[in-house]
């Protein structure tokens, strides 16, 4: 039986970890080779990009530059996790007016500095911050630049809750955004809910729930897999003549002057056969005889 390969867009439900979803997909598709990009906390729901079979090898190369979230900001609370699951550290006696909240939210658009939360999967000296936090250990974290491309703040029926639509760069912590907004308002704030609406160009409207997948036939589940190449659809496509394709598949660098390309050093490309079939991710490197494209990750079905 041929191993299933491709991208599976899951609509993750709350109360489970991203690793739990990977386990379910492994059982549904009958393969251990399953990974994911962009971890979602148990509190969060929404788009989880799952990589099945050969596609799992792409995880380290996938960078989703832009993401979209729908979150609930709850004002008047400060917790150790920056969301409603944590221990309450303080409560505010009064809350700011709606106009003030909306004005402060606008100040967070553009490039901002964020200090990663202790309750995160980010590693410092090889240790996950969340593991240290659970032991009561706090370590210094350096601020990092992130970009909030768009931030829309809407009041809800509850005076303490605001709905935030956030379009942001990869690496943005929405819980920290909520905490920072609350701090700027002087009343504190936490993230009450979070739904990822878009990641890596994949939208929630195209995602499948685990329960729906469980109700499908094997052929229907296989039909849900998106070709691996789509992970790199923003990269230039290079179709190699058969001679150069064979050289590339055998680990040789392909000099750009031979195939009449002129990509910059460090640029990555999609490598395809002459008939357009994607088989590898390539990178331009500098060699003694000039710049050349080298395959850095193969995605052939028969390539381990």
C-alpha positions as CSV (number, residue, x, y, z in Angstrom):
1,X,0.0,0.0,0.0
2,X,1.3,3.4,-1.0
3,X,1.9,5.8,2.0
4,X,-0.4,8.8,2.0
5,X,1.3,12.1,1.3
6,X,0.2,15.7,1.5
7,X,-1.1,18.5,3.6
8,X,-4.1,18.1,5.8
9,X,-5.9,21.2,7.1
10,X,-7.5,20.4,10.4
11,X,-10.0,22.6,12.3
12,X,-8.6,21.8,15.8
13,X,-11.2,21.8,18.6
14,X,-10.5,23.2,22.1
15,X,-9.4,20.9,24.9
16,X,-6.8,19.0,23.0
17,X,-3.1,19.6,22.2
18,X,-1.7,19.8,18.7
19,X,0.1,16.5,19.5
20,X,-3.2,14.9,20.3
21,X,-4.4,15.8,16.8
22,X,-1.2,14.3,15.2
23,X,-2.0,11.1,17.1
24,X,-5.5,10.9,15.7
25,X,-4.3,11.6,12.1
26,X,-1.7,8.9,12.4
27,X,-4.4,6.4,13.2
28,X,-6.8,7.7,10.5
29,X,-4.2,7.6,7.8
30,X,-2.2,4.5,9.0
31,X,1.2,6.2,9.0
32,X,3.6,7.3,11.7
33,X,5.0,10.0,9.5
34,X,2.8,12.9,10.6
35,X,3.9,16.3,11.8
36,X,2.4,19.8,12.1
37,X,3.4,23.5,11.9
38,X,2.3,26.3,14.2
39,X,1.4,24.7,17.5
40,X,-2.0,25.6,19.0
41,X,-2.5,25.5,22.8
42,X,-5.4,23.4,24.2
43,X,-7.4,26.5,24.8
44,X,-7.2,27.5,21.1
45,X,-9.1,26.2,18.1
46,X,-8.8,26.7,14.4
47,X,-6.4,26.1,11.6
48,X,-3.7,23.5,12.3
49,X,-1.6,22.6,9.2
50,X,-0.8,18.8,9.5
51,X,1.8,17.2,7.3
52,X,1.3,13.6,6.3
53,X,3.9,11.2,4.8
54,X,6.6,12.8,2.8
55,X,5.2,16.2,3.5
56,X,6.2,15.8,7.2
57,X,9.8,16.4,6.1
58,X,8.8,20.0,5.1
59,X,8.0,21.1,8.6
60,X,11.4,22.8,9.3
61,X,11.2,24.7,6.0
62,X,7.7,26.0,6.3
63,X,7.4,29.6,7.4
64,X,3.9,31.1,7.6
65,X,4.7,34.8,7.4
66,X,1.1,35.9,8.0
67,X,-1.6,34.6,10.3
68,X,-5.1,35.6,11.2
69,X,-6.8,35.1,14.6
70,X,-10.1,35.9,16.2
71,X,-9.6,36.3,20.0
72,X,-11.5,37.5,23.0
73,X,-9.7,40.0,25.2
74,X,-11.0,40.0,28.8
75,X,-10.1,43.2,30.7
76,X,-9.7,43.5,34.4
77,X,-7.7,40.4,35.0
78,X,-4.0,39.5,35.2
79,X,-2.9,35.8,35.3
80,X,0.4,34.0,35.3
81,X,-0.3,32.5,31.9
82,X,-1.8,35.6,30.2
83,X,-5.0,33.7,29.5
84,X,-8.1,32.6,31.6
85,X,-6.6,29.2,32.4
86,X,-3.9,30.7,34.7
87,X,-3.7,31.7,38.3
88,X,-5.3,35.1,38.9
89,X,-2.7,37.6,40.1
90,X,-4.9,40.7,40.2
91,X,-8.3,42.0,39.4
92,X,-9.3,45.6,38.5
93,X,-12.0,47.5,40.3
94,X,-13.0,49.5,37.2
95,X,-12.8,49.2,33.5
96,X,-12.0,51.8,30.8
97,X,-14.6,53.1,28.4
98,X,-15.0,51.6,24.9
99,X,-13.4,54.5,23.1
100,X,-10.3,54.3,25.2
101,X,-10.0,50.5,24.6
102,X,-10.3,51.0,20.8
103,X,-7.8,53.8,20.8
104,X,-5.2,51.8,22.7
105,X,-5.7,48.8,20.4
106,X,-4.9,51.0,17.4
107,X,-1.6,51.9,19.1
108,X,-0.6,48.2,18.7
109,X,-0.8,48.1,15.0
110,X,2.5,48.0,13.1
111,X,5.8,46.7,14.3
112,X,5.9,46.2,18.1
113,X,8.1,44.5,20.6
114,X,6.9,41.4,22.4
115,X,8.4,39.5,25.3
116,X,7.5,35.8,24.8
117,X,5.4,34.4,27.6
118,X,6.8,31.9,30.1
119,X,3.9,29.6,29.2
120,X,5.0,28.9,25.7
121,X,6.8,26.2,23.7
122,X,9.7,28.6,23.0
123,X,13.1,27.1,24.0
124,X,15.8,28.8,26.0
125,X,19.1,26.9,26.3
126,X,17.3,23.8,25.0
127,X,14.5,23.9,27.6
128,X,10.9,24.8,26.9
129,X,9.7,27.9,28.7
130,X,6.4,26.2,29.7
131,X,8.3,23.3,31.4
132,X,10.3,25.8,33.4
133,X,7.2,27.8,34.3
134,X,5.4,24.7,35.6
135,X,8.3,24.2,38.0
136,X,8.0,27.8,39.2
137,X,11.1,29.0,37.3
138,X,11.2,32.3,35.5
139,X,14.0,33.2,33.1
140,X,14.7,36.4,31.3
141,X,13.3,36.7,27.8
142,X,14.5,39.3,25.3
143,X,11.8,41.3,23.5
144,X,11.3,40.3,19.9
145,X,9.9,42.4,17.0
146,X,6.6,41.2,15.6
147,X,4.2,42.9,13.2
148,X,0.5,43.5,13.7
149,X,-0.7,44.1,10.2
150,X,-4.3,44.7,11.3
151,X,-6.1,44.9,14.6
152,X,-9.9,45.3,14.8
153,X,-11.4,45.8,18.2
154,X,-15.2,45.2,18.7
155,X,-17.2,45.4,22.0
156,X,-19.3,42.4,23.0
157,X,-22.4,42.1,25.1
158,X,-20.1,41.9,28.1
159,X,-18.4,45.1,29.2
160,X,-15.2,43.3,30.1
161,X,-14.9,41.4,26.8
162,X,-13.8,42.7,23.4
163,X,-13.4,40.7,20.2
164,X,-10.1,41.1,18.4
165,X,-9.5,40.3,14.8
166,X,-5.7,40.1,14.4
167,X,-3.6,39.8,11.3
168,X,0.0,39.4,12.3
169,X,3.4,38.0,11.5
170,X,4.5,34.6,12.5
171,X,5.8,34.4,16.0
172,X,3.2,36.7,17.5
173,X,1.7,35.6,20.8
174,X,-1.9,36.7,21.0
175,X,-2.1,36.0,24.7
176,X,0.8,38.5,25.2
177,X,-0.9,41.0,22.9
178,X,-4.0,40.8,25.2
179,X,-1.9,41.2,28.3
180,X,0.1,44.1,26.8
181,X,-3.2,45.9,25.8
182,X,-4.5,45.4,29.3
183,X,-1.3,46.7,30.8
184,X,-1.4,49.8,28.6
185,X,-5.0,50.4,29.7
186,X,-4.0,50.1,33.4
187,X,-6.6,47.4,34.2
188,X,-4.9,44.2,33.0
189,X,-6.1,41.9,30.4
190,X,-6.0,38.2,29.4
191,X,-6.9,36.1,26.4
192,X,-10.3,34.4,27.0
193,X,-10.7,32.6,23.6
194,X,-8.6,32.1,20.5
195,X,-9.4,30.8,17.0
196,X,-6.8,30.8,14.3
197,X,-8.6,31.7,11.1
198,X,-5.7,31.5,8.6
199,X,-2.1,30.2,8.5
200,X,0.2,29.7,5.6
201,X,-2.4,30.7,3.1
202,X,-4.9,28.0,4.4
203,X,-8.2,29.2,5.8
204,X,-10.6,27.8,8.3
205,X,-13.3,27.4,5.7
206,X,-11.1,24.7,4.0
207,X,-10.3,22.8,7.3
208,X,-11.7,19.4,8.3
209,X,-12.7,18.5,11.8
210,X,-11.4,15.2,13.3
211,X,-14.9,14.0,13.8
212,X,-15.7,14.6,10.1
213,X,-12.6,12.7,9.0
214,X,-13.5,9.8,11.2
215,X,-16.9,9.5,9.4
216,X,-15.3,9.4,6.0
217,X,-14.2,6.4,3.9
218,X,-10.5,5.9,3.3
219,X,-10.8,7.3,-0.2
220,X,-12.6,10.4,1.0
221,X,-9.9,11.0,3.6
222,X,-7.1,10.6,1.0
223,X,-9.0,13.1,-1.2
224,X,-8.6,15.7,1.6
225,X,-4.8,15.7,1.2
226,X,-3.4,18.7,-0.6
227,X,-0.2,18.3,-2.7
228,X,3.0,19.0,-0.7
229,X,4.1,21.6,-3.3
230,X,1.5,24.0,-2.1
231,X,3.5,24.6,1.0
232,X,6.0,26.4,-1.2
233,X,3.7,28.0,-3.7
234,X,5.2,31.5,-3.1
235,X,8.6,30.2,-4.2
236,X,9.8,30.4,-7.8
237,X,9.3,27.2,-9.9
238,X,12.3,25.7,-11.8
239,X,11.5,22.9,-14.2
240,X,14.6,20.9,-15.0
241,X,15.3,19.1,-18.3
242,X,15.7,15.4,-17.7
243,X,19.5,15.4,-17.8
244,X,19.7,18.1,-15.0
245,X,16.9,16.5,-13.1
246,X,18.8,13.3,-12.9
247,X,21.9,15.1,-11.7
248,X,19.9,17.0,-9.1
249,X,18.3,13.8,-7.8
250,X,21.8,12.3,-7.4
251,X,22.9,15.1,-5.2
252,X,24.7,17.3,-7.7
253,X,24.4,21.1,-7.8
254,X,22.9,22.6,-10.9
255,X,24.8,25.7,-12.1
256,X,22.5,28.5,-13.0
257,X,24.4,29.4,-16.1
258,X,23.6,26.0,-17.4
259,X,19.9,26.3,-17.0
260,X,19.7,30.1,-17.6
261,X,18.4,31.2,-14.2
262,X,19.8,34.0,-12.1
263,X,18.4,33.7,-8.6
264,X,20.2,35.3,-5.6
265,X,22.4,33.4,-3.3
266,X,20.2,31.9,-0.5
267,X,17.0,32.1,-2.4
268,X,14.9,28.9,-2.3
269,X,13.0,27.4,-5.3
270,X,10.6,24.6,-6.1
271,X,12.4,22.0,-8.2
272,X,10.2,20.1,-10.8
273,X,10.7,17.7,-13.6
274,X,10.4,18.8,-17.2
275,X,6.7,17.9,-17.1
276,X,6.1,20.0,-14.0
277,X,6.1,17.4,-11.2
278,X,7.5,18.8,-8.0
279,X,10.2,16.6,-6.3
280,X,12.4,18.8,-4.2
281,X,13.0,22.1,-2.4
282,X,16.2,23.8,-3.7
283,X,18.5,26.5,-2.5
284,X,20.9,28.7,-4.4
285,X,24.5,28.5,-3.1
286,X,27.8,29.9,-4.2
287,X,30.4,27.5,-5.5
288,X,33.9,28.0,-7.0
289,X,32.6,27.9,-10.5
290,X,29.5,30.1,-9.9
291,X,26.1,30.0,-8.3
292,X,24.1,26.8,-8.4
293,X,20.9,25.3,-7.2
294,X,21.2,22.4,-4.8
295,X,18.3,20.2,-3.6
296,X,18.1,20.5,0.2
297,X,15.0,18.3,0.7
298,X,13.5,15.7,-1.5
299,X,9.9,14.8,-1.5
300,X,9.8,11.7,-3.8
301,X,7.5,9.0,-2.6
302,X,10.3,6.5,-2.6
303,X,12.8,8.8,-0.8
304,X,13.1,8.2,2.9
